[in-house]
Amino acid sequence: MGLIKAASAAAKTTMADQWLEYFYCDSLSNDVLVRKGIKRVEKGSNYKGSENIITNGSGIAVNEGQAMLIIEDGKVVDFTVEPGRFTWDASSEPSMFDNGWKGLKDSFKIFGKRFTMGGDAGKDQRVYFINLKEIFDNKFGSGTPMPYRDPTYRGIYIRYFGQYTFKIVDPIVFFSNITGNVSDAYTKDELLEQCDMEFVNALDTALSKCSDEGYQYNDLPKKQREIAQFMNDTLDEEWRSRRGMVVESVAIAKVTPDDASRKRMENIDDSIMMSDARIASGRMASAQATAMENAASNDAGAFTGFLGMGMAANAGNNMAGSMLQGMQSQENNPLFSGSTPKSANGWTCECGQSNEGKFCSSCGKPKPVAKTWKCECGHENTGKFCSECGKPKPAQKGFTCSNEECGYTSDADMKYCPNCGAPNKNQK
């Protein structure tokens, strides 16, 4: 009885699997990364075919933004990332509708194999569709303040939050290492719990690189492209090589310092603002006006109040004068100004390098000799007109070759050099 039942089951499943299937997958949403392909079954079609069997000659439709993988017994045997309709012609499950009598003959061979498996197909073939579109709405944020070396405020602690997007660029690696043969679909929620922690750790490293580049903390939201590049450099081994994913963009919505850093930054800003002489003078005038109002309402009499105010004003003026004098000394000191004062003997070479010696420190060319001419009034000039009387520079007589390598000169008035053919330097 067992043999009859097995033969009956083998015959039924073999005949049911003769029908050609059509696999299709609707557009994958932002949350679905992988979905198993389903057979398109219409009214009057075959409902009894094996679930995980793809008959030879079956059609598979691939939409834009999708990759299609064909899996046989857990192994990727074919794939495509191009949209369109494809015909599966390498299946180990033949169809008599595909190859005529040859297909019928092969089908009887499959019948024999299924008989030995108790009527079961003994094979697992599936179609999976991978989402190749950019995956949006992945939120991130710092749980605790992280240290950041700001070029203006030095060491501070900041919090940040925002969103990032990623993309699957290697569907085979992603399927092999992450999803495997899922029964229906694989969503990003199953993946991002681990990825979010890795992303935040990598973002801390990327922000450290931004600090090394000299980016101020409140300019970080403007550096999304640079941060995304830093992120890919940091996550390349973990995400691209092992998971087939890359970070597409990083959008930092807001960066805020913690309370202690904010208070210190406000004090630094006030100090920088008060270092301006005009602002400091205005603050002093405002304080004196307030002191005069308080002195006029002094219980011991206005005279006593103004006397105390005068003593305080003298002390304040002395302190302000010392402060402003110190500021002027710092401004004139290269140590505080951050730059070296320009020398009167400085000159700029043709290559653009600023120099002070007789030769260029970049290309080695000698310092050009300033060419002067003496006016009839006796004043020496370098321009085309005399800076004393306004008379134009007289035209030079004779011939001087404009080719410095040639250097030919003559008292005769010629337009071109007889030695190299260069024009007369003395003529316009």
ABEGO torsion letter per residue (X at the ends): XAAAAAAAAAAAAAAAAABBBBBBBBBBBAABABBBBBBBBBBGBBAABBAABBBBGBBBBBBBGBBBBBBBGGBBABBBABBEBBBBAABABBBAAAAEAAAAAAAAAAAAAAAAAGGBAGBBBBBBBBBABBBBGBBBBBABBBBBBBAAAEBBBBBBBEBBBBBBABAAAAAAAAAEBBAABBBAAAAAAAAAAAAAAAAAAAAAAAAAAGBBAAAAAAAAAAAAAAAAAAAAAAAAAAAGBBBABBBBABBBBBAAAAAAAAAAAAAAAAABAAAAAAAAAAAAAAAAAAAAABAAEAAAAAAAAAAAAAAAAAAAAAAAAAAAAAAABAAAAGBBBBBAABBBBAAGBBBABABBAAAGBBBBBBBBBBBAAGBBBABABBAAAGBBBBBBBEBBBABAAAGBBBABBBABBAAAGBBBAABX
